[in-house]
Amino acid sequence: MQEMPRPGGKKPRFDTLKSFERSMRAFQENVQRAGPAASASYTLTGGILLLGGLGYVADRWLQTSPWLFLSGLALGIVVGFYALVKSTR
């Protein structure tokens, strides 16, 4: 028995909503799995920017350029990678 063709070749509304629900569920699962990695990347970026910025400000204030800036950057990288390793365990 052949199925009757649908007018305009459109999917029924129920199939479209079911497909949308399935795709949203898959998206939510992917976001949940990526959470720790995203958090670690934000910590890495934030640590570098914050500690590097503090080092830059301290260098300008104490006129010790570029040593505190470089120290802040190095410390930011260490803190960021520590958070990255911690999140992958």
N, C-alpha and C positions, 0 to 999 in steps of 0.2 A: 504494500500500500504506500503510495507516495504522499509526502507531506505537502499541504497546500502552501504556495508561496505567500509570504507576508506582503501587505501593501507597502510599497516604498522600500522594501528590503531592510527595514529597521528591526533591531532586536526588540523583543518585548521588554517593557520597563522593569519587570522583575529580574530578568537576566542581567540587565545593566546595573541595577542596584547591588545584586549579588556579586558581580565582578568588581564593582567599586569597593565593596566591603572587604573582599578578599585582598585587593591591592593595598588598602589602608592597613589591614592587619599585618601584611608582610612588611610594609614600611615601618610600622611601629616596632616590630621585632628587630628590624635592622638598626633602628635608632637606639633601642635598648642595648643591643650588643656592642654598638660603637661608643656608648657612654663613657666607659673608663678611658679609652684612647683619646676621646675628645677632651675629657677633663685633664689628662696628662699633657696634651698639646697646649691647652690654655695655660696650664701651670708653667710649662716651659717658656712660652712666649711672655707671659706676665712676669715671671721671675727675671728674665733677661731685661725686659723694658724697665721694670720697677727698680731693680738693683743697679742696672746701668745708669738709669736716670738719677738715682740718689748719688752714685759715684760722680756723675757729671756735675751735679749741683755742689757737692762737697769740694770737688776740684776747683770750681769757680770761686767758691767762698774762701778756701784755704790756699789758693794759687799753687796747687801741686800738680797741675796738669801734666800728663794724662794718667797718673798712677792710680788714683782712686776710681776713676772711670773704668780702667782696665780691670781693676780688682772687683768692682761691682759687676761687670760683665762676666768675669770668670765665676764669681759666686752665683750669679743668676743661672749660668749654664749648669753648674754642679747641682743646684737645687732643682732645676727643671728636669734634668736627667734622673735624679733620685726619685722624683715623683713619677716619671715615666716607668722606671724599673719597678717601683712599688705597685703601680697600677696593673702591670702585666703579670704579677704573681697571683 
